[in-house]
Amino acid sequence: MSSTPALYVQALPCFTDNYIWLLETAAGRWVVDPGDAAPVLAVLAAGGPPLLGVLVTHRHADHIGGIPALLARHPVPVLGPAEAGNVISELLAGGESLTLPGLGRVEVIPVGAHTHGHLAYHLPDAGMLFCGDTLFSAGCGRLFDGTADDLQAALTRINALPAATRIYPTHEYTAANLRFAAVVEPANEDIRAHQLQVAAWRAKNSPSLPTTLALERLINPFLRVEQPSVVTAVRHHGEAEMSSTRDTLAALRAWKDIFAG
């Protein structure tokens, strides 16, 4: 469990590799992307502060599937993008600056790429980002709706945040992503070191998340597409010249889509 003085964040595992993030404050609790109601209901049934609301990043079922059952027991506001459908009670488009009970300031960042309406939630005072499936540790989400241009824009917005920002993706993909990152940059000692750390965490069934933006800048090839080592690896893999950072990012994402390591 990670913490700031007034805000505690707990990972609630569900399905094969999802995390629902439970944010607890003195005022109450919020959940991010409850694809399954059961883990959230179990925590709430054990007592403690009430549920205040739900934050949704995007429409996929493993992120919103538990909302109806959760609302049946705890009718609270659900904030998120229109693409998530009728489970959303307060529509957001990205660009909003909210003040939410217990959470304080929340900046809603449009990061449409994995899906067109994808949102991320930045809590600047707590130094936290809840980014759904846009950015993973050592990786990024597949492009179901978006283009390489959309992905570049989304990652640029995230990369503009302070280096100390703690990042909370919603999947335990870190070990697999690091295997790809090590192929892209075999001489990157930060990747090798983090592979050992993640292996130790996972051996104890502990999450590899949250990560930090500072760490991701060292190990995540999708945030390192301007590095000569990444450009060279992508060029050699595709046997083609990369005329721009966008081209490198597009080729890197295509490579990761077929990577079987």
Secondary structure in CASP SS format (residue, H / E / C, confidence):
PFRMAT SS
TARGET T0000
AUTHOR 0000-0000-0000
METHOD secondary structure of the structure
MODEL  1
M C 1.00
S E 1.00
S E 1.00
T E 1.00
P C 1.00
A C 1.00
L E 1.00
Y E 1.00
V E 1.00
Q E 1.00
A E 1.00
L E 1.00
P E 1.00
C E 1.00
F C 1.00
T C 1.00
D C 1.00
N E 1.00
Y E 1.00
I E 1.00
W E 1.00
L E 1.00
L E 1.00
E E 1.00
T E 1.00
A C 1.00
A C 1.00
G C 1.00
R E 1.00
W E 1.00
V E 1.00
V E 1.00
D C 1.00
P C 1.00
G C 1.00
D C 1.00
A H 1.00
A H 1.00
P H 1.00
V H 1.00
L H 1.00
A H 1.00
V H 1.00
L H 1.00
A H 1.00
A C 1.00
G C 1.00
G C 1.00
P C 1.00
P C 1.00
L E 1.00
L E 1.00
G E 1.00
V E 1.00
L E 1.00
V C 1.00
T C 1.00
H C 1.00
R C 1.00
H C 1.00
A H 1.00
D H 1.00
H H 1.00
I H 1.00
G C 1.00
G C 1.00
I H 1.00
P H 1.00
A H 1.00
L H 1.00
L H 1.00
A H 1.00
R H 1.00
H C 1.00
P C 1.00
V C 1.00
P C 1.00
V E 1.00
L E 1.00
G E 1.00
P C 1.00
A H 1.00
E H 1.00
A H 1.00
G H 1.00
N H 1.00
V H 1.00
I C 1.00
S C 1.00
E E 1.00
L E 1.00
L C 1.00
A C 1.00
G C 1.00
G C 1.00
E C 1.00
S E 1.00
L E 1.00
T E 1.00
L E 1.00
P C 1.00
G C 1.00
L C 1.00
G E 1.00
R E 1.00
V E 1.00
E E 1.00
V E 1.00
I E 1.00
P E 1.00
V C 1.00
G C 1.00
A C 1.00
H C 1.00
T C 1.00
H C 1.00
G C 1.00
H C 1.00
L E 1.00
A E 1.00
Y E 1.00
H E 1.00
L E 1.00
P C 1.00
D C 1.00
A C 1.00
G C 1.00
M E 1.00
L E 1.00
F E 1.00
C E 1.00
G E 1.00
D C 1.00
T C 1.00
L E 1.00
F E 1.00
S C 1.00
A C 1.00
G E 1.00
C E 1.00
G C 1.00
R C 1.00
L C 1.00
F C 1.00
D C 1.00
G C 1.00
T C 1.00
A H 1.00
D H 1.00
D H 1.00
L H 1.00
Q H 1.00
A H 1.00
A H 1.00
L H 1.00
T H 1.00
R H 1.00
I H 1.00
N H 1.00
A C 1.00
L C 1.00
P C 1.00
A C 1.00
A C 1.00
T C 1.00
R E 1.00
I E 1.00
Y E 1.00
P E 1.00
T C 1.00
H E 1.00
E C 1.00
Y C 1.00
T H 1.00
A H 1.00
A H 1.00
N H 1.00
L H 1.00
R H 1.00
F H 1.00
A H 1.00
A H 1.00
V H 1.00
V H 1.00
E C 1.00
P C 1.00
A C 1.00
N C 1.00
E H 1.00
D H 1.00
I H 1.00
R H 1.00
A H 1.00
H H 1.00
Q H 1.00
L H 1.00
Q H 1.00
V H 1.00
A H 1.00
A H 1.00
W H 1.00
R H 1.00
A H 1.00
K C 1.00
N C 1.00
S C 1.00
P C 1.00
S C 1.00
L C 1.00
P C 1.00
T E 1.00
T E 1.00
L H 1.00
A H 1.00
L H 1.00
E H 1.00
R H 1.00
L H 1.00
I H 1.00
N C 1.00
P H 1.00
F H 1.00
L H 1.00
R C 1.00
V C 1.00
E C 1.00
Q C 1.00
P H 1.00
S H 1.00
V H 1.00
V H 1.00
T H 1.00
A H 1.00
V H 1.00
R H 1.00
H H 1.00
H H 1.00
G H 1.00
E C 1.00
A C 1.00
E C 1.00
M C 1.00
S C 1.00
S C 1.00
T H 1.00
R H 1.00
D H 1.00
T H 1.00
L H 1.00
A H 1.00
A H 1.00
L H 1.00
R H 1.00
A H 1.00
W H 1.00
K H 1.00
D H 1.00
I H 1.00
F C 1.00
A C 1.00
G C 1.00
END
